[in-house]
């Protein structure tokens, strides 16, 4: 079973990973976005890690709700609301349970991804974070490592796509050939989940 400590480890591992990969995320964002995806997320997850350290919430849902609030208030651009929505909806779906199973987490994350799709109007194939998140959630039933692999494959698969949502969509065909930074950072989130689970 997964308790609040597990969820805090997940968020902490994400913060370390985003910090390490911030320059790469910004480099990916440069040709098709505002060249700030890495720095924005770095600021957000640094705030998340600090808030969780200061006052650790007692349930998995509360950990994600706190993380969501930090991201929404500190991350600029579209990333803050989208990642905030993902974690807030997932946290709400987990409710007040002190521990949750992997299947419950998968169902809650699915609710989070659905909320992201509603907020951003994105569908699979639009070259967004959804292209990494959706396959990962579907693979989570098989295990954390499977979810991580699915997210990484989903992020790589955005390279030949033409963006149909977000800032990159303004470029039309010129968005083809660039890996989507949002899908890439979503893959980092799932890799950190697998790391927290020891997979």
C-alpha positions in Angstrom: 0.0 0.0 0.0 1.1 3.6 -0.7 1.0 6.0 2.2 1.7 9.8 2.5 5.4 9.1 2.9 5.4 7.4 -0.5 3.7 10.4 -2.2 6.1 12.8 -0.5 9.0 10.7 -1.9 7.3 10.9 -5.4 7.1 14.7 -5.3 10.7 15.0 -3.9 12.0 12.7 -6.7 10.1 14.8 -9.3 11.7 18.0 -7.9 15.2 16.5 -8.2 14.6 15.2 -11.7 13.1 18.5 -12.9 16.0 20.4 -11.4 18.4 18.1 -13.2 16.6 18.2 -16.6 15.5 21.9 -16.5 17.9 23.0 -19.2 16.9 20.1 -21.5 13.2 21.0 -21.0 13.9 24.6 -21.8 15.9 23.6 -24.9 13.0 21.5 -26.1 10.6 24.4 -25.5 12.8 26.9 -27.3 11.9 26.1 -30.9 8.2 25.5 -30.3 7.3 27.5 -27.1 8.4 30.3 -24.9 11.8 28.7 -23.9 10.7 28.7 -20.2 9.2 25.3 -19.5 12.2 24.0 -17.6 12.7 27.1 -15.5 9.0 27.4 -14.7 8.7 23.8 -13.6 12.0 24.0 -11.7 10.6 26.9 -9.7 7.3 25.1 -9.1 8.7 21.8 -7.9 11.3 23.5 -5.7 8.4 25.2 -4.0 6.5 21.9 -3.7 9.5 20.2 -2.1 10.0 23.1 0.4 6.3 23.1 1.3 6.1 19.3 1.9 9.3 19.5 4.0 7.9 22.3 6.2 4.5 20.8 6.9 4.2 17.2 5.7 0.5 16.3 5.0 -0.8 13.1 6.6 -2.6 11.5 3.6 -1.7 10.7 -0.1 -4.5 13.0 -1.3 -3.4 15.9 1.0 0.2 15.6 -0.4 -1.0 16.0 -3.9 -3.4 18.8 -3.1 -0.6 20.8 -1.4 1.7 20.1 -4.4 -1.1 21.3 -6.7 -1.5 24.6 -4.8 2.2 25.3 -5.0 2.4 24.6 -8.7 -0.6 26.8 -9.5 0.7 29.7 -7.5 4.4 29.5 -8.6 4.5 28.2 -12.2 4.0 30.6 -15.0 2.5 29.9 -18.4 0.1 27.0 -19.1 2.2 24.4 -17.1 1.1 25.6 -13.7 -2.6 25.3 -14.2 -2.2 22.0 -16.2 0.1 20.3 -13.7 -1.9 21.8 -10.8 -5.1 20.4 -12.2 -3.5 17.0 -12.8 -2.4 16.7 -9.1 -5.4 18.4 -7.6 -7.9 16.1 -9.4 -5.8 13.0 -8.6 -5.6 14.1 -4.9 -9.3 14.7 -4.7 -10.0 11.3 -6.3 -7.9 9.7 -3.6 -10.0 11.3 -0.9 -9.0 11.1 2.8 -7.6 7.5 2.7 -4.4 7.0 4.7 -3.2 4.4 2.2 -4.1 3.6 -1.4 -3.3 0.7 -3.7 -1.7 1.0 -7.1 -5.1 0.4 -8.8 -6.7 3.2 -6.8 -3.8 5.5 -7.8 -4.2 4.5 -11.5 -8.0 5.3 -11.3 -7.3 8.6 -9.5 -4.5 9.6 -12.0 -6.9 8.8 -14.8 -9.4 11.3 -13.3 -6.5 13.8 -13.2 -5.6 13.2 -16.9 -9.2 13.6 -17.9 -9.3 16.9 -16.0 -6.2 18.1 -17.9 -7.8 17.1 -21.2 -10.9 19.0 -20.3 -8.9 22.1 -19.2 -6.6 22.2 -22.2 -8.9 20.7 -24.8 -6.2 18.3 -25.8 -6.7 14.7 -27.1 -4.1 12.0 -27.7 -2.1 12.9 -30.9 -2.3 16.6 -30.3 1.4 16.7 -29.2 0.9 17.6 -25.6 1.5 16.2 -22.1 -1.5 14.0 -22.7 0.5 11.9 -25.1 2.8 10.8 -22.3 0.2 10.8 -19.4 -2.5 8.7 -21.0 -0.4 5.7 -22.0 1.3 5.8 -18.6 -2.0 5.7 -16.7 -3.2 2.8 -18.9 0.1 0.9 -18.2 0.0 1.6 -14.4 -2.1 -1.6 -13.9 0.9 -3.6 -15.0 3.3 -1.8 -12.6 5.2 1.5 -12.0 8.1 0.5 -14.4 5.5 -0.2 -17.2 4.0 3.2 -16.6 7.4 4.9 -16.8 8.3 3.2 -20.0 4.9 4.0 -21.6 5.3 7.7 -20.6 8.8 7.8 -22.1 7.6 6.2 -25.3 4.7 8.6 -25.5 7.0 11.6 -25.1 9.3 10.3 -27.9 6.3 9.7 -30.1 5.4 13.4 -30.1 8.5 14.3 -32.2 6.9 13.5 -35.7 3.5 15.0 -34.7 2.1 18.3 -35.7 1.0 20.3 -32.7 -2.7 21.0 -32.5 -2.9 22.6 -29.1 -0.9 25.2 -27.1 1.7 27.6 -28.2 3.4 25.1 -30.5 0.2 24.8 -32.6 0.8 28.3 -34.0 3.8 27.0 -35.8 1.7 24.5 -37.9 4.0 22.1 -39.8 7.1 23.7 -38.3 6.2 22.0 -35.0 7.0 18.7 -36.6 10.4 17.2 -35.7 10.5 18.6 -32.1 9.7 16.5 -29.0 7.0 18.1 -26.9 8.4 19.6 -23.7 5.2 19.0 -21.7 5.1 15.3 -22.7 8.8 15.1 -21.7 8.3 16.7 -18.3 5.2 14.4 -17.8 7.6 11.4 -18.5 9.9 12.8 -15.7 6.9 12.8 -13.3 6.2 9.1 -14.1 9.9 8.1 -13.9 9.9 9.7 -10.4 6.8 7.7 -9.4 8.6 4.5 -10.4 11.7 5.6 -8.5 9.6 6.3 -5.4 8.3 2.8 -5.7 11.8 1.4 -6.1 11.2 0.1 -9.7 
